[in-house]
Amino acid sequence: MKSWFRPRIPLDGFWKFKMDRELVGDREEWYRGFSSADLIYVPSSWNEQNPEWDQFTGVAWYQRDFYVDGSLKGKLAWIIFDGAGYRARVWVNGNFIGEHEGSFTQFRFGVGSIKYGDLNRIVVRIDNKPSVSDLPPARELNVTAFDFFHYGGIHRPTYLEFTDTCYVDDVTINAGGDGSFKTSIDIVCNRRVDVKLALMDKELSEVLFEEMIRDVEPGRFRYERRFNGVRPWSPEDPNLYNFVVEIYTDGVMRDSVYERIGFRTIEVRGGKIYLNGRPVFLKGFGRHEDFPVLGKYMHGAVLIRDFYLMKKIGANSFRTTHYPYSNEHLDLADEFGFMVILEPPLCYSGMDRILSREEIAKLFSSEEYFTKARRFVEEMVKQYKNRPSVIMYSVTNEPPSDIPEVAEFIKRMAHLFKELDPSRPTTFASHRSIRDLALGHVDVISLNYYRGWYSEWGDIARGTEVMLKEVEQIHQRFPEKPIIITEFGADAYLGLHSDPPQMWSEEYQAEMIRSYVEVLSKRDYVVGLHIWNFADFRTPQNPLRTILNRKGIYSRDRQPKLSALILSKLFKNIPTFIE
């Protein structure tokens, strides 16, 4: 939820920072305050801010002082982290206020120990030591089940927000392309309230509809109506509106929040994905939130460049590989009309590198592990459920789903998504191809293929042929399900050229992408193509990586490779709507 009414104190900027290599901080009570000559900038991961911190995994402490004006006394104080971790524990003025596991979802704690009209101190203990039970799992920094760098720190913005004792705790919205509208509003108050609802234009300058509902009982309030004349949201015309909720007691406003919404309907039927009743084709990328020095934080200027580059190339979609992205990232997806497949941090690409087949089966059969995954998914859905850009949920990425226990886990997770949000279809990105046991448990089949790179290397034609044969076999098994190729591509070192195309050259990458796009776009059961990856990104160290995964069609600092030009020509020949 957004709000212009709630006072806010940003905590971006320089913090004191201290590594705790010997794990003495808890015993020495650093949470009460500590001395350190080191400074760090928030938001950003710690790793690239100082070469001495780069390869560190473990516990580090953050500290900052902030002032709270006396005029805020009597309000409830909340500290909100948009993303920090992997594990975060938080103290304010020496008082423990909460802990959270997971780097990529927002969390908040109530703060009852604020000193008004005075300075306050926040201390945050971050622990990013890897574990096979983490999401995603790893044994150590360079032995992981995922192929992206394991950053640590306060990655995203952090701030204090103040509410009245009567406030809106949550808003859930379902706005259909036909103007249908349903909302449930969670209200906290010790007395009945009046609720004012308004639909406003994108710029919050014109009220299109307004209604006051009197004498509402606190708790969950449900409201439903149809808005005539609204323009639906789509990639070609991403119309946005603002839904405003205000609560009053005795004629005095106690809270005001709003959500940016788009009216759109997404459904899967007859082997197609329909947006507002029209079959749609997804053209785009897997991405990563990764940038030099900043680590997992994506500055607004970087995001703006990314979205203009994606628009220039003819893309209309992306998957949040392999974790939910920042609020700013999804704000721009809403704004630019990008369709998003939202994915939690359940990434298992190299699970067999860290566990045996028997250990994998045991882990995925564990009720404790499912409960943890459920908590991560619940947080993600709650944060992003109202966004028009989010059209689908990906349950997981590249699980070892040729193992029956893993397939059962995926089935349970897919049911969980439907339980939490029945308005969106589900998928998961499979790299087990025809051996996958879980493809029938989701609405859309998503397949990752690197034939011509990790196998059939050096022979793009043969790799493409083998890939296409397997895709057609899967289609024959599930003819009613649309198929998206959610990953394909090849590494290319910027500036390395070869005639004829050879592996690691820009020409080889461009030729492999061209080959896949040309054959797959002719299959009417294929309804989406996502290149891996939009830009080069940092990875764990191993013999297959030169610091970065270089499958990006742009370099890590967003300079184009030859494949960017080739892909632009290919994508622009594929319409968004395929009727």
C-alpha positions in Angstrom: 0.0 0.0 0.0 1.1 3.6 -0.7 0.1 6.6 1.4 0.6 10.3 1.2 -1.0 10.6 4.6 1.3 8.6 6.9 4.4 10.4 8.1 7.6 8.6 7.1 11.3 8.8 8.1 13.6 7.3 5.4 16.6 5.5 6.7 18.6 5.5 3.4 22.1 6.7 3.7 25.3 5.9 5.6 25.2 3.5 8.5 27.9 2.2 10.9 28.9 -1.3 9.9 30.8 -4.1 11.6 31.7 -7.6 10.6 31.3 -10.2 13.3 33.6 -12.9 12.1 34.2 -14.3 15.6 30.4 -14.2 16.5 31.0 -12.1 19.6 28.3 -9.5 18.9 25.5 -11.1 20.7 27.5 -11.9 23.8 29.0 -8.4 23.9 25.5 -6.9 23.4 26.3 -4.9 20.2 22.5 -4.6 19.8 22.7 -1.8 22.4 25.2 0.0 20.2 28.7 -0.6 19.0 31.8 1.4 17.9 33.1 1.0 14.3 35.1 3.1 11.9 33.5 1.3 8.9 30.6 2.9 7.1 28.2 1.3 4.6 25.5 2.6 2.4 21.9 1.5 2.6 20.2 0.3 0.4 22.8 -1.9 -1.2 24.4 -5.2 -0.6 27.6 -5.1 1.4 29.8 -7.3 -0.9 31.0 -4.8 -3.5 31.1 -1.7 -1.3 34.5 -2.9 0.0 36.7 -5.6 -1.6 37.5 -6.9 1.9 33.8 -7.7 2.4 33.2 -9.2 -1.0 33.5 -12.9 -0.2 32.2 -12.7 3.3 29.3 -14.8 4.5 28.1 -14.7 8.1 27.0 -12.1 10.6 27.4 -8.4 10.1 25.9 -5.5 12.1 24.4 -2.2 11.0 23.7 0.8 13.2 22.1 4.2 12.6 20.7 7.0 14.7 17.6 8.9 13.7 15.4 11.7 15.1 11.6 11.4 15.7 9.8 14.7 16.1 7.7 15.2 19.2 4.6 15.9 17.1 4.4 12.2 16.2 3.8 11.1 19.8 0.7 9.1 20.2 1.0 7.5 16.8 2.0 3.9 16.2 5.6 3.5 14.8 6.5 0.8 12.3 9.9 0.0 10.9 9.7 -1.4 7.4 12.3 -3.2 5.4 11.7 -3.7 1.7 14.4 -6.4 1.6 17.2 -7.5 3.9 19.0 -10.7 4.7 19.2 -13.5 4.5 18.3 -13.4 8.2 17.6 -10.1 9.9 17.2 -9.3 13.6 16.3 -5.8 14.7 16.6 -3.7 17.9 15.5 -0.1 18.5 17.0 1.7 21.5 18.4 -1.7 22.8 14.9 -3.4 22.6 14.5 -6.4 20.4 11.5 -5.8 18.0 11.6 -8.7 15.6 13.4 -11.1 13.2 12.8 -12.2 9.6 14.1 -14.9 7.2 14.4 -14.2 3.5 16.0 -11.4 1.5 13.3 -10.5 -1.0 10.0 -9.7 0.6 9.0 -6.7 2.7 8.6 -7.1 6.4 7.7 -4.7 9.2 7.8 -4.6 13.0 5.9 -2.4 15.4 8.2 -0.2 17.5 7.0 0.5 21.0 10.3 2.0 22.3 10.5 5.1 20.2 11.7 8.3 22.0 9.7 11.2 20.6 11.5 14.6 20.3 14.8 12.8 20.7 17.4 10.7 18.9 16.8 6.9 18.5 19.1 4.1 17.6 18.4 1.2 15.3 20.7 -1.9 15.2 20.3 -4.6 12.6 22.1 -8.0 12.7 22.3 -9.6 9.3 23.3 -13.2 8.8 23.7 -14.5 5.3 25.6 -17.8 6.1 24.3 -20.3 3.5 22.3 -23.4 4.5 20.7 -26.3 2.5 17.4 -25.5 4.2 17.4 -21.8 3.1 15.4 -20.5 0.2 17.2 -20.8 -2.0 19.6 -23.4 -0.7 23.4 -23.5 -0.6 26.3 -25.2 1.3 28.7 -22.3 1.0 29.2 -19.1 -1.0 30.5 -20.9 -4.1 28.6 -24.2 -3.6 25.0 -23.4 -4.2 21.8 -24.7 -5.8 21.4 -21.4 -7.7 23.5 -19.6 -10.3 23.5 -16.1 -8.9 25.7 -14.5 -6.3 24.7 -14.9 -2.7 24.8 -11.2 -1.5 24.3 -10.1 2.0 22.9 -6.9 3.6 20.1 -4.4 3.6 19.4 -4.6 -0.1 16.4 -2.4 -0.4 15.0 0.7 1.2 14.2 0.9 4.9 12.1 3.5 6.6 9.9 4.3 9.6 6.2 4.9 9.1 3.7 6.2 11.5 0.0 5.4 11.7 -2.9 6.4 13.9 -4.2 3.7 16.3 -7.0 3.3 13.7 -5.5 2.3 10.4 -5.8 0.2 7.3 -3.8 -3.0 7.7 -4.2 -4.5 4.2 -6.1 -4.1 1.0 -6.8 -6.9 -1.6 -8.2 -5.9 -5.0 -9.4 -7.9 -8.0 -10.2 -5.6 -10.9 -11.4 -7.3 -14.1 -11.0 -6.1 -17.6 -14.8 -5.7 -17.9 -14.8 -3.2 -15.0 -15.8 -5.7 -12.3 -14.2 -4.8 -9.0 -13.9 -6.6 -5.7 -11.9 -5.5 -2.6 -11.4 -6.6 0.9 -10.0 -4.1 3.4 -8.6 -5.1 6.8 -9.3 -2.3 9.3 -7.7 -2.1 12.8 -9.5 0.2 15.3 -11.1 0.0 18.7 -14.4 1.4 17.5 -16.6 1.5 14.4 -15.4 3.7 11.5 -16.6 5.4 8.4 -14.9 4.2 5.2 -14.5 6.4 2.2 -13.6 4.7 -1.1 -12.6 6.6 -4.3 -11.4 5.6 -7.7 -9.1 8.2 -9.1 -7.2 8.6 -12.4 -3.5 7.7 -12.8 -2.2 11.1 -11.7 -4.5 11.3 -8.6 -5.9 14.5 -10.0 -9.4 13.5 -10.8 -12.0 11.6 -8.7 -13.9 9.2 -11.0 -16.0 7.7 -8.3 -16.5 8.2 -4.5 -18.6 6.6 -1.8 -18.8 6.9 1.9 -19.9 3.8 3.9 -21.0 4.6 7.4 -20.6 2.7 10.7 -18.3 -0.1 9.5 -17.2 -2.8 12.0 -13.3 -3.1 12.3 -11.9 -6.3 10.8 -12.4 -7.4 7.2 -14.7 -5.2 5.1 -15.7 -6.4 1.7 -16.9 -4.3 -1.2 -18.0 -5.0 -4.7 -19.3 -3.0 -7.7 -18.8 -2.5 -11.4 -17.1 0.6 -12.9 -18.4 1.5 -16.3 -16.2 3.3 -18.8 -12.8 2.2 -17.3 -10.1 1.4 -19.8 -8.4 -2.0 -19.4 -4.7 -2.5 -18.7 -2.6 -4.2 -21.4 0.9 -4.1 -22.8 -0.2 -1.9 -25.6 -2.2 0.5 -23.4 -1.2 0.1 -19.7 -4.1 2.2 -18.2 -3.7 2.7 -14.5 -6.0 4.1 -11.8 -5.7 4.7 -8.1 -8.0 3.1 -5.6 -8.1 5.2 -2.4 -9.2 4.0 1.0 -9.8 6.4 3.9 -11.1 5.7 7.4 -12.8 8.3 9.7 -14.1 8.5 13.2 -16.2 11.5 14.3 -15.5 13.1 11.0 -11.7 13.1 11.4 -9.6 11.2 9.0 -7.5 8.5 10.8 -5.8 6.9 7.8 -5.5 7.1 4.0 -3.9 4.6 1.7 -4.1 3.8 -2.0 -3.1 1.2 -4.5 -2.3 1.7 -8.2 -4.5 -0.7 -10.1 -5.3 -1.8 -13.6 -8.4 -3.4 -14.8 -7.5 -6.6 -16.6 -8.5 -10.3 -16.8 -6.1 -13.2 -17.3 -7.1 -16.7 -18.0 -5.8 -20.0 -19.6 -7.9 -22.1 -21.8 -7.6 -24.1 -25.0 -3.8 -24.0 -25.0 -3.7 -20.2 -24.9 -3.1 -17.4 -22.4 -5.8 -14.8 -22.7 -5.5 -11.2 -21.5 -8.8 -9.4 -21.5 -10.2 -12.1 -23.8 -7.4 -11.9 -26.4 -4.7 -14.5 -26.8 -1.3 -13.1 -25.9 2.3 -14.0 -26.7 4.9 -13.3 -24.1 8.2 -11.9 -25.5 10.9 -11.1 -23.0 13.5 -12.2 -20.6 14.6 -13.7 -17.4 16.3 -11.0 -15.4 18.3 -10.5 -12.2 18.5 -7.6 -9.8 22.2 -7.3 -10.0 24.4 -4.2 -10.7 28.0 -3.3 -10.1 28.8 -2.1 -6.5 25.1 -2.0 -5.6 24.7 -5.8 -5.6 21.1 -6.7 -5.2 19.8 -3.1 -5.1 18.6 -1.7 -8.4 18.7 2.1 -8.4 15.8 3.8 -10.1 18.1 5.2 -12.9 19.2 1.6 -13.7 15.6 0.4 -13.8 14.6 3.2 -16.1 17.4 2.3 -18.6 16.4 -1.4 -18.4 12.8 -0.8 -19.2 13.5 1.5 -22.1 16.0 -1.0 -23.5 13.4 -3.8 -23.1 10.8 -1.7 -24.9 13.2 -0.8 -27.6 13.9 -4.5 -28.3 10.2 -5.3 -28.6 9.8 -7.2 -25.3 6.5 -7.2 -23.4 7.2 -9.5 -20.4 9.7 -11.0 -17.9 9.9 -13.5 -15.1 11.2 -12.3 -11.7 14.1 -14.9 -11.7 14.5 -16.2 -9.1 12.9 -14.2 -6.4 10.3 -11.4 -6.1 11.7 -8.1 -7.3 11.6 -4.7 -5.6 8.5 -2.5 -5.4 10.1 0.0 -7.7 10.8 -2.7 -10.3 7.1 -3.8 -10.3 6.0 -0.1 -10.3 7.7 0.3 -13.7 6.2 -3.0 -15.0 2.8 -1.6 -14.2 3.7 1.7 -15.8 5.3 0.4 -19.0 2.8 -2.4 -19.5 5.1 -5.4 -18.9 3.5 -8.8 -18.1 5.3 -10.4 -15.2 5.6 -14.0 -14.1 6.2 -13.6 -10.3 8.5 -16.2 -8.8 9.5 -16.9 -5.2 13.1 -17.8 -4.1 12.5 -21.5 -4.6 15.4 -22.0 -7.0 16.9 -25.4 -7.3 19.0 -25.4 -10.6 21.9 -27.2 -9.1 20.3 -29.1 -6.2 22.1 -32.3 -7.1 25.4 -30.4 -6.5 24.7 -30.0 -2.8 22.4 -33.0 -1.9 22.1 -36.6 -2.9 18.9 -37.8 -4.5 17.8 -39.4 -1.2 18.6 -36.2 0.7 16.6 -34.2 -1.8 13.6 -36.5 -1.5 13.8 -36.2 2.3 14.0 -32.4 2.3 11.0 -32.0 0.0 9.0 -34.4 2.0 9.6 -32.4 5.2 6.5 -30.7 6.6 8.9 -28.1 8.2 10.4 -27.3 4.8 6.9 -26.9 3.2 5.8 -24.6 6.0 8.8 -22.4 5.4 8.2 -22.3 1.7 4.5 -21.5 2.4 5.5 -18.5 4.6 7.7 -17.1 1.8 4.9 -17.5 -0.7 2.3 -15.9 1.6 4.5 -12.9 2.1 5.2 -12.5 -1.7 1.5 -12.8 -2.7 0.4 -10.3 0.0 3.0 -7.8 -1.3 2.3 -8.0 -5.0 -1.3 -9.3 -5.3 -2.8 -6.0 -6.5 -0.4 -5.4 -9.4 -1.9 -5.5 -12.9 1.5 -6.5 -14.3 1.6 -9.7 -12.4 -0.3 -12.1 -14.6 1.0 -15.5 -13.4 2.9 -17.2 -10.6 5.9 -19.4 -11.1 5.9 -21.9 -8.3 9.6 -22.7 -8.5 12.6 -22.7 -10.8 14.4 -25.8 -12.1 13.4 -28.2 -9.4 14.6 -31.8 -9.5 11.0 -32.8 -10.4 11.9 -36.1 -11.9 11.9 -37.2 -8.2 8.3 -38.1 -7.0 8.7 -36.3 -3.7 9.6 -33.1 -5.4 6.7 -33.4 -7.8 4.4 -33.8 -4.9 5.9 -30.7 -3.3 5.2 -28.7 -6.5 1.6 -30.0 -6.5 1.1 -28.8 -3.0 2.7 -25.4 -3.7 0.5 -25.0 -6.8 -2.6 -25.6 -4.7 -1.3 -23.1 -2.2 -1.0 -20.4 -4.8 -4.6 -21.1 -5.9 -5.8 -21.0 -2.3 -4.1 -17.6 -1.8 -5.0 -16.1 -5.2 -7.3 -18.0 -7.5 -7.3 -15.1 -10.0 -3.9 -15.9 -11.6 -2.7 -19.1 -13.4 0.4 -21.0 -12.2 3.5 -22.4 -13.8 7.0 -23.5 -12.9 10.2 -23.4 -14.9 11.3 -27.0 -15.6 14.7 -28.2 -16.8 13.8 -31.9 -16.6 12.1 -31.9 -20.0 10.2 -35.1 -20.8 11.4 -36.7 -17.5 9.5 -34.1 -15.4 6.8 -35.6 -13.2 5.1 -32.3 -12.2 4.1 -30.7 -15.5 0.5 -31.7 -15.0 0.1 -29.8 -11.7 0.2 -26.3 -13.2 -1.8 -24.3 -15.7 1.0 -23.4 -18.1 4.1 -25.4 -18.9 7.4 -23.5 -18.8 10.5 -25.1 -20.1 14.2 -24.2 -19.8 16.4 -25.4 -22.7 20.2 -25.0 -23.4 20.6 -27.6 -26.1 23.5 -26.2 -28.1 25.2 -24.9 -25.0 25.4 -27.3 -22.1 24.8 -30.2 -24.4 25.3 -30.5 -28.2 27.8 -27.7 -27.6 29.2 -26.1 -30.7 26.3 -27.5 -32.8 23.4 -25.1 -32.7 21.5 -26.9 -35.5 21.6 -30.2 -33.7 20.8 -28.7 -30.3 17.8 -26.9 -31.8 16.6 -30.1 -33.4 16.8 -32.1 -30.2 15.1 -29.3 -28.2 12.2 -29.1 -30.6 11.7 -32.8 -30.6 11.4 -32.9 -26.8 9.1 -29.8 -26.7 6.7 -31.5 -29.2 6.7 -34.7 -27.1 5.6 -32.6 -24.1 2.9 -30.9 -26.1 1.5 -34.3 -27.2 1.3 -35.3 -23.5 -0.4 -32.1 -22.5 -2.1 -30.7 -25.7 -4.5 -28.5 -23.6 -1.7 -26.6 -21.9 0.1 -23.6 -23.4 3.9 -23.8 -23.4 6.4 -21.0 -22.6 10.1 -21.5 -23.2 11.2 -19.5 -20.1 15.0 -19.9 -20.6 17.3 -20.4 -23.6 20.5 -18.7 -24.6 24.3 -18.9 -24.7 27.2 -17.1 -22.9 29.0 -14.4 -24.9 31.9 -12.4 -23.9 31.4 -8.7 -24.9 33.8 -7.9 -27.8 34.7 -11.5 -28.6 33.9 -12.3 -32.3 34.2 -15.3 -34.4 33.5 -16.3 -38.0 32.2 -19.0 -38.1 30.3 -18.6 -34.8 32.1 -20.4 -32.0 31.1 -20.7 -28.3 31.5 -17.6 -26.1 31.5 -15.3 -29.2 28.8 -12.7 -29.7 28.0 -14.4 -33.0 27.4 -17.8 -31.4 25.0 -16.3 -28.9 23.1 -14.4 -31.5 22.9 -17.4 -33.8 21.6 -19.7 -31.1 18.9 -17.2 -30.0 17.9 -16.7 -33.7 17.7 -20.4 -34.3 15.4 -21.0 -31.2 13.1 -18.1 -31.8 12.6 -18.9 -35.5 11.6 -22.5 -35.0 9.6 -22.1 -31.7 7.6 -19.0 -32.8 6.1 -21.2 -35.6 4.5 -23.6 -33.1 1.0 -22.5 -32.2 1.2 -24.2 -28.9 4.2 -22.1 -27.8 2.8 -18.9 -26.4 6.0 -17.3 -25.0 9.7 -17.0 -25.4 12.0 -15.6 -22.7 15.7 -15.2 -23.4 18.2 -16.0 -20.6 19.2 -13.3 -19.7 18.6 -9.7 -20.2 22.0 -8.7 -18.8 25.1 -10.4 -17.5 25.0 -10.9 -13.8 27.4 -12.0 -11.0 27.5 -15.7 -10.0 29.3 -18.0 -7.5 32.9 -18.8 -8.6 33.2 -22.1 -10.5 35.0 -23.4 -13.7 31.9 -22.6 -15.9 31.8 -18.9 -15.0 34.1 -16.0 -15.6 32.9 -14.1 -12.5 29.7 -13.4 -14.4 27.0 -15.5 -16.1 27.5 -13.9 -19.6 24.2 -15.0 -21.2 22.9 -11.5 -21.1 22.2 -9.8 -24.4 23.5 -6.7 -22.6 26.7 -6.5 -20.5 26.4 -6.0 -16.7 26.6 -2.3 -17.2 24.0 -2.4 -20.0 26.0 -2.2 -23.2 24.5 -4.2 -26.1 25.9 -7.4 -27.6 25.2 -8.4 -31.2 22.3 -10.6 -30.1 20.4 -7.4 -28.9 20.2 -6.2 -32.5 19.2 -9.7 -33.8 16.6 -10.2 -31.1 15.1 -6.8 -31.8 14.3 -7.7 -35.4 12.9 -11.1 -34.3 10.7 -9.8 -31.5 9.2 -7.0 -33.5 7.9 -9.6 -36.0 6.0 -11.3 -33.3 2.8 -9.4 -32.3 1.7 -9.2 -28.6 -1.8 -10.4 -29.5 -1.8 -13.5 -31.7 -5.4 -13.6 -32.8 
